[in-house]
Amino acid sequence: MNPQAAELNAVLKSEGPAAYRLLSTKGKNIFFPRKGLVAQGLDAKGKTINASIGEAKEDDGTPLRLAPLAKLINIPPADAFSYAPSFGKPALRDRWAEMIREKNPSLGNTPFSRPVATNALTHGLAVAGYMFVDEEDEIILPHHYWGNYRLVFSEAYGGVMKTFETFDGEGPEARFNIEALSAALMSDGEKKLLLLNFPNNPTGYTPTISEFEAIIDAVEKAAQAGKTILAITDDAYFGLVFREGVAGESTFARFASLHENVVACKVDGATKEDYVWGFRVGFISFAGKGLSTKALAALEDKAAGRVRGSISNDSHLAQSLLLAAYGDPSYGSEKKRAFNLLKSRHDALVAELKAHPEYSDRFTALPFNSGYFMCVKVAGGDGEAVRQKLLKDYDTGVIALGNLVRVAYSSLPEAQIPQLFSNLYAACGEV
């Protein structure tokens, strides 16, 4: 083991023992190379003669750049063409941390690590997988989950998906299955890796306020019973909650100071929150009641070490553009405009289902209240056959997931919602 990794592990053993117990073998071995090329480059920064960094420079010291690209970018060349730090652009990391607190008031002054920039959510989840998932480790999550989790956690690191029934019944009035979650957490074994994604992909469901409290309570009881829990919060669609009585904060806000046996890992980013799918800027942050400032910094180093060892660093241009946008006076009003557009589509979809009770003869809507999506369970049980029928005969595209059809109303003009469901109803009948 590299001595730098051993130093980080020693800090965690003494000042964050739960985090140390949760680390995978890879997680124990990873570190950020503070004594290597990066450190030597930092030593040379600002020197009159600097032949240390592997970037090409113009004679005036600015990044060497091609005019066809440079003319498209209206920010300083150093903020666009040069490397960003592996940890991320410092000012953006600090602004994102401020925004996490602004969006989650119950965090208060609870310490959490300075966010480390990742190549959006998928890469952030992969960093978490590298740090914490060993072969055959179980990942507890609802059985309605984003299919890419299999590639991220199972195929890459050998984790096993241990799913529980998402809802405690059938139909739109069903609720999040707290009892099944509790049973999964209390099953055999001390190490528990919990993965929660709200608003959920594919169902578009976020727990109600009472369900949110019950989730926190279930995790706390498991921790009190001796389970060591990593609570990964996939906040890809954070903030897109469209109904009253639904939890508006991240579970991270409560996991962050819940119990000494709980380590919270928040994976989030600008992709959906700021409608920049191609920018690929995400973040990973850590917290825990038993973690000291040094322990949080050690987890930062391990995360940044994995970033450096996989993609080196995230896009400097994208990070700089986001930082500039967050300081623009119109940012808040634009976020509100975009939110209202998505909410209007959600509301129109709710009205469409309510206006056509006959739809329930052929498909049943799963509970939804947030995010980009909603799902229906087709009566015949063959979502793929329905999808193919819609493509072939109705000029309509959806996603099939077993006996479910997922509708991404986020991308659907409001005026097309009635026709979509009319087509879906007809296709289900024909299949």
KASULFEN-V571535 format. One record per backbone hydrogen bond with DSSP energy under -0.5 kcal/mol. NH is the residue of the N-H (numbers start at 1). CO is the residue of the C=O. If there is no record, write none. Layout:
nh | co
NH | CO
NH | CO
//
This chain:
nh | co
5 | 2
6 | 2
7 | 3
8 | 4
9 | 5
10 | 6
11 | 7
12 | 8
13 | 9
14 | 10
15 | 11
16 | 12
20 | 16
21 | 17
22 | 18
23 | 19
23 | 20
24 | 131
28 | 24
29 | 25
30 | 26
33 | 31
34 | 32
36 | 33
39 | 33
40 | 36
41 | 37
42 | 38
43 | 39
44 | 40
45 | 41
45 | 42
47 | 44
50 | 48
55 | 53
58 | 62
61 | 58
64 | 56
69 | 66
70 | 66
71 | 67
72 | 69
73 | 70
74 | 72
79 | 76
80 | 77
81 | 77
82 | 77
88 | 85
92 | 89
93 | 89
94 | 90
95 | 91
96 | 92
97 | 93
98 | 94
99 | 95
100 | 96
101 | 97
102 | 98
103 | 99
104 | 100
107 | 104
108 | 105
110 | 107
113 | 286
116 | 284
117 | 87
118 | 282
120 | 118
123 | 119
124 | 120
125 | 121
126 | 122
127 | 123
128 | 124
129 | 125
130 | 126
131 | 127
132 | 128
133 | 129
134 | 132
136 | 158
137 | 134
139 | 160
140 | 138
140 | 193
141 | 162
143 | 164
145 | 143
149 | 146
150 | 147
151 | 147
152 | 148
153 | 149
154 | 149
154 | 150
155 | 150
156 | 151
157 | 153
158 | 154
159 | 153
160 | 137
162 | 139
162 | 160
163 | 161
164 | 141
168 | 175
174 | 171
177 | 166
178 | 176
181 | 177
182 | 178
183 | 179
184 | 180
185 | 181
186 | 182
187 | 184
192 | 228
193 | 138
194 | 192
194 | 230
195 | 140
196 | 194
196 | 232
198 | 234
200 | 205
202 | 200
204 | 200
209 | 245
212 | 208
213 | 209
214 | 210
215 | 211
216 | 212
217 | 213
218 | 214
219 | 215
220 | 216
221 | 217
222 | 218
223 | 219
224 | 220
225 | 221
226 | 223
227 | 222
228 | 190
229 | 227
229 | 261
230 | 192
231 | 229
231 | 263
232 | 194
232 | 230
233 | 231
233 | 265
234 | 196
234 | 232
235 | 233
235 | 267
238 | 235
240 | 237
241 | 239
242 | 240
242 | 369
246 | 243
247 | 207
253 | 250
254 | 251
255 | 251
256 | 252
257 | 254
258 | 255
262 | 259
263 | 229
263 | 261
264 | 262
264 | 287
265 | 231
266 | 285
267 | 233
267 | 265
268 | 266
268 | 283
270 | 281
271 | 281
273 | 269
274 | 270
276 | 270
276 | 271
279 | 276
280 | 276
282 | 118
282 | 280
283 | 268
284 | 116
285 | 266
287 | 264
288 | 256
289 | 259
289 | 262
291 | 288
292 | 15
292 | 290
296 | 292
297 | 293
298 | 294
299 | 295
300 | 296
301 | 297
302 | 298
303 | 299
304 | 300
305 | 301
306 | 302
307 | 303
308 | 304
309 | 305
310 | 306
310 | 307
311 | 307
312 | 307
313 | 311
317 | 80
319 | 315
320 | 316
321 | 317
322 | 318
323 | 319
324 | 320
325 | 321
326 | 322
327 | 323
327 | 324
328 | 325
331 | 328
334 | 330
335 | 331
336 | 332
337 | 333
338 | 334
339 | 335
340 | 336
341 | 337
342 | 338
343 | 339
344 | 340
345 | 341
346 | 342
347 | 343
348 | 344
349 | 345
350 | 346
351 | 347
352 | 348
353 | 349
354 | 350
355 | 351
356 | 352
356 | 353
359 | 356
360 | 357
361 | 358
362 | 359
363 | 359
364 | 377
366 | 375
369 | 204
370 | 204
371 | 240
374 | 407
376 | 405
377 | 364
378 | 376
378 | 403
379 | 362
381 | 378
383 | 381
383 | 402
386 | 382
387 | 383
388 | 384
389 | 385
390 | 386
391 | 387
392 | 388
393 | 389
394 | 389
394 | 390
395 | 391
396 | 390
399 | 406
401 | 404
404 | 401
405 | 376
406 | 399
407 | 374
408 | 406
409 | 372
409 | 407
410 | 372
411 | 408
412 | 409
413 | 411
416 | 413
417 | 413
417 | 414
420 | 416
421 | 417
422 | 418
423 | 419
424 | 420
425 | 421
426 | 422
427 | 423
428 | 424
429 | 425
430 | 426
431 | 427
//
